[in-house]
């Protein structure tokens, strides 16, 4: 960067259509912007060590795409609107019809298990497992214990267990990449009978 004198100037613009590409190379930049317009499109690309960017928007409709790559991020959001939604990843992909549920049933001998559901992740995608459920679909007997397991090929990823069934919601989803196969198995112990077991796992697909 060249050594240039400091530069400060106030702009006041009034017009029907205004286009202003701005490129700034400086050690310190202070850029207050006030816009009053019917339609505003504002693409901003910033590379800096530290960024402070208060944004205040008043509009009937707002579309705000934000991509942030930083070691530390602090975001304060205040919405004043008739209809505002902020989704976490799982709820957003469900909203976008990218939620998938894999359900299965099968017979398991006493002290034995059965494969209930399987899924191979599609090319160019990642699949995130968000939860699982399991139980008995049989009145012949009650096991003393049940166990559910998710594995990838021969590698066990997750175990869950309880007396007669249950469910598990994951705070941190399990990630599987394209080509990996997710297997979901359930076992029953101590019933003295062959029982029909049911269960499911669910999650969402995302572009890799």
C-alpha positions in Angstrom: 0.0 0.0 0.0 1.4 3.4 -1.0 1.9 6.2 1.6 -0.8 8.7 0.8 -2.1 11.6 2.9 -5.2 11.1 5.0 -8.4 11.6 3.0 -11.9 12.6 4.3 -14.8 13.7 2.3 -18.6 13.9 2.9 -20.9 12.7 0.1 -24.6 13.6 -0.2 -26.2 12.0 -3.2 -29.7 12.4 -4.5 -30.9 10.6 -7.6 -33.3 8.1 -9.2 -30.7 5.4 -9.8 -27.3 5.4 -8.1 -24.5 2.9 -8.6 -21.3 3.3 -6.5 -18.6 0.7 -6.6 -16.1 1.4 -3.8 -12.7 -0.1 -3.2 -10.8 0.9 -0.2 -7.2 0.0 0.9 -6.4 1.6 4.2 -5.1 0.9 7.7 -8.3 2.3 9.3 -11.6 2.8 7.6 -14.7 4.5 9.1 -17.6 4.4 6.7 -21.0 5.6 8.1 -23.7 4.9 5.4 -27.3 6.1 5.5 -29.6 5.0 2.7 -33.2 6.0 2.1 -34.4 4.2 -1.0 -37.3 2.1 -2.4 -34.9 -0.8 -3.3 -31.4 -1.3 -2.0 -28.9 -4.0 -3.1 -25.7 -3.8 -1.1 -22.9 -6.4 -1.7 -20.1 -6.0 0.8 -16.8 -7.9 0.9 -14.5 -7.0 3.8 -11.1 -8.5 4.7 -9.6 -7.1 7.9 -8.1 -8.1 11.2 -10.9 -6.6 13.2 -14.4 -5.6 11.9 -17.1 -3.7 13.7 -20.2 -3.2 11.6 -23.4 -2.0 13.2 -26.3 -2.5 10.7 -29.7 -0.9 11.1 -32.4 -1.8 8.5 -35.9 -0.6 8.3 -37.9 -2.1 5.4 -41.0 -3.9 4.5 -39.0 -6.9 3.2 -35.4 -7.7 4.0 -33.2 -10.5 2.5 -29.9 -10.6 4.3 -27.3 -13.2 3.3 -24.3 -13.2 5.7 -21.2 -15.2 5.4 -18.6 -14.8 8.2 -15.2 -16.5 8.5 -13.5 -15.4 11.7 -11.8 -16.7 14.8 -14.3 -14.9 17.1 -17.7 -13.7 16.1 -20.1 -11.6 18.2 -23.6 -11.0 16.6 -26.3 -8.9 18.3 -29.6 -9.2 16.4 -32.7 -7.1 17.2 -35.7 -7.7 15.0 -38.8 -5.5 14.9 -41.2 -7.0 12.4 -44.5 -8.8 12.1 -42.9 -12.0 10.8 -39.3 -12.9 11.6 -37.8 -16.4 11.8 -34.3 -17.4 12.8 -33.6 -21.1 12.3 -30.8 -23.3 13.5 -29.3 -25.7 10.9 -31.6 -28.7 11.6 -34.8 -26.6 11.5 -33.7 -24.6 8.5 -33.0 -27.7 6.4 -36.3 -29.2 7.5 -37.9 -25.9 6.4 -36.2 -26.4 3.0 -37.6 -29.9 2.7 -34.1 -31.4 3.2 -35.2 -33.4 6.3 -35.1 -37.2 6.0 -36.5 -39.9 8.3 -35.5 -43.6 7.9 -37.9 -46.0 9.5 -37.8 -49.8 9.8 -39.1 -52.8 11.6 -37.7 -56.3 12.1 -37.7 -59.5 14.2 -35.0 -60.0 16.8 -34.5 -63.2 18.8 -34.0 -62.9 22.6 -30.6 -61.4 23.2 -30.3 -60.6 19.5 -30.5 -57.6 17.2 -31.8 -56.6 13.8 -30.9 -54.0 11.1 -33.8 -51.6 10.9 -32.7 -48.9 8.5 -29.8 -48.0 6.2 -28.9 -45.1 4.1 -25.9 -44.3 1.8 -25.1 -40.6 1.5 -25.6 -39.2 -2.0 -22.7 -37.8 -4.1 -21.9 -34.2 -3.4 -23.8 -34.2 -0.1 -23.2 -34.5 3.7 -25.8 -36.1 5.9 -26.2 -35.1 9.6 -27.9 -37.5 11.9 -30.0 -35.5 14.5 -31.7 -38.2 16.4 -33.0 -41.8 16.7 -35.9 -43.8 18.3 -36.5 -47.4 19.1 -39.2 -49.6 20.7 -41.2 -52.8 20.7 -44.0 -53.6 18.2 -45.0 -56.8 19.9 -47.2 -57.8 22.9 -45.6 -61.3 23.4 -43.0 -60.1 26.0 -41.1 -57.3 27.4 -37.3 -57.1 27.3 -35.3 -56.2 30.3 -33.0 -54.0 28.2 -32.8 -52.6 24.7 -29.9 -51.1 22.8 -29.7 -49.1 19.6 -26.6 -48.6 17.5 -25.5 -46.5 14.6 -22.5 -47.6 12.7 -20.6 -46.7 9.5 -19.5 -49.9 7.8 -17.8 -51.8 10.6 -17.1 -48.8 12.7 -19.5 -48.2 15.7 -20.4 -44.5 15.9 -23.2 -44.3 18.6 -24.8 -46.5 21.2 -28.0 -45.8 23.2 -29.9 -48.0 25.6 -32.9 -48.2 28.0 -35.3 -50.6 29.5 -38.1 -50.8 26.9 -37.4 -48.3 24.2 -36.8 -44.6 23.9 -35.4 -41.8 21.7 -32.3 -39.7 21.6 -32.0 -36.1 20.3 -28.4 -35.1 19.5 -27.2 -31.6 20.4 -24.3 -32.1 18.0 -25.4 -34.0 14.9 -23.3 -36.9 13.5 -21.8 -36.1 10.1 -21.5 -38.6 7.3 -20.0 -37.7 3.9 -20.8 -38.8 0.4 -20.6 -42.6 -0.2 -20.7 -43.5 3.5 -23.4 -45.9 4.6 -25.3 -45.4 7.8 -26.6 -48.6 9.5 -29.2 -48.5 12.3 -29.6 -51.6 14.4 -31.6 -52.4 17.6 -31.2 -55.3 20.1 -33.5 -56.7 22.8 -32.4 -58.7 25.9 -34.1 -60.9 28.5 -37.6 -61.1 27.0 -37.5 -64.9 26.4 -39.2 -64.3 23.0 -38.5 -63.3 19.4 -40.0 -59.8 19.2 -40.8 -57.3 16.5 -38.7 -54.1 17.0 -39.2 -50.8 15.4 -37.1 -47.7 15.1 -35.9 -44.7 13.1 -33.1 -42.3 12.7 -33.4 -38.8 11.1 -31.4 -35.9 10.0 -30.8 -33.5 7.1 -28.8 -33.3 3.8 -26.5 -30.5 3.0 -24.3 -29.7 0.0 -20.7 -30.8 0.6 
